[in-house]
Amino acid sequence: MLDAVVARLPVLAVGVAVFVVFLLIAHLVRWAVRRGTRSTRRANVGIVMARLGYFGIVLLGGLISVTIVAPSMTPARLVSLL
C-alpha cells in the first residue's frame, strides 16, 4: 500500500501545481477586473464580476486538478457530482 502512495506522489504534485497555476490566474483576473472597473460609476458590478470570474477559474482549476490526480474521474462525472 505504501508503494502505491509513493508511486502516486508525482501525479499528486502535478495536480497541486496545476491548481496553484489556476489560483494565480484567478488572482490576476480578479485584480484586472477590479482595476478596470474601479473608476466607473458602477464599481459594485466590477466587484461582482471579479468574484464570479475568480470562483469560475478556481472551480475549473479544481476540476482539472482532480482529473489529473484521479484519471478515472472524467470532467462529466465531476460536474454531475456538483
N, C-alpha and C positions, 0 to 999 in steps of 0.2 A: 504494500500500500504506500509506503514511503517513497518507493521508486516511482510510482505513478505521480505522486505530488511533485517530486523533483523534476520529472520529465515535463510537467505542465508549467513549470516556472517561467520559461522563456515566453510561452504563449500568454501567460498572465501579465508579464512585464510589457509585452507589446500592447495588450488590451488597455493597461493603465496608461501607457504612453499616448495611445490614440485618444483616450478620454481627456488627458491633460491638454493635448493639442486642441481638442474641441472646446475645452474650457477657456483657453487663451483666445480662440477665435470668437467665442461668445462675449468675452470681456471687451474685445476690440469692437465688435458690432455694437454692444451697448454704449460704449464710450462714443463711437462715431454718431450714433443716432441722437444721443443726448446733446452732443456738441452741435450737431446740425440743426436741432430744433430749439436750442436754448434761447436764441434771440427772437423767436417768433412770438406772436401773441398767444399761441396755443402750446405752451411748453408742456402742459399736462398730457397732451396727445403724444408728444415725444417720449415722455416717461413711460407711458403705456406701451408704445411701440418698442421701446428699448427692452422692457421687461418681457414682452411676448417673444421678441427675437432671441433674447438670451435664453429663455426657457425652451424654445423650439430647438435651438442649436445644442443645448445641453442634453435634451431628450434624444435628439438624433445621435449625438456622440455616445450616449449611454447604450442605445440600441445597437450601434455598430460595435462598441466595445464588448458587449455581451455576445454578439455574434462571433467575434474574434476568439473570445475565451472559450465559448461553448459552441463549436461548429454545428452541433445538432439543432441549435436554436436558430431558426430562419427568421428574417425580419417579419414575415407574415405571421409566424407564431408569436413573436414578441408583441406585435400590435394587437393580436387577438387576446393576449393576456391583459392588456391595458383595459 
